[in-house]
Amino acid sequence: MGIARDYNRAPSLTKDVFWVEARPPTEVDSDLRLVGEWLLFVVPRKLDESWDKIRKATMNSRLGFLSKSATAKKNYNMPSASNRMIVVYTSNYYDVDDVMRVGRELNDLGFGITTPIYYETDDARYAHRHLVKGDSSIPIYRALKGRFWSRDENNHWIEI
């Protein structure tokens, strides 16, 4: 069971796959070792509305090269049972200007306003550092109300 590519499916009504996705009209060439992602956690009652905003912005080339939303299908690998995750991918986490641009777009869409949103590298997520090693310092950026932070050499958040 893979990712659904039906952009118009409501995540809350989708129970046959774990994710629905959206892509911009032009393909972005990316090195998979450099992919990063903004993680948004939304309450189930706001999932479809939130996904609709992200899906449209992605398809209008305002966000990254791929966005995906968790669906109603039970997924025991999700970090939170009470929220659903929406992921917005960027092609290169070293491209800080692009990472921040996407973070600002997400803020403009209403995400990261009352609670922070976090950005992490795809390789850290796939290494399951947060689950296996209890590593809580995986995110390299966070955003809240249009302000951004990164981690310093002591792993403390500093505003950038």
Buried (B, 14 or more C-beta within 10 A) or exposed (E): EEEBEEBEBBBBEBEEBBBBBBBBEEEBEBEEEBBBBBBBBBEEEEBBEBBBBBBBBBBEEBBBBBBBBBBBBEEEEBEEEEBBBBBBBBBBBEBBEBBBBBBBBBBBBEBBBEEBBBBBBBBBBEBEBBEEEEEEEBBBBBBBEEEBBBBEEEEEBEEE
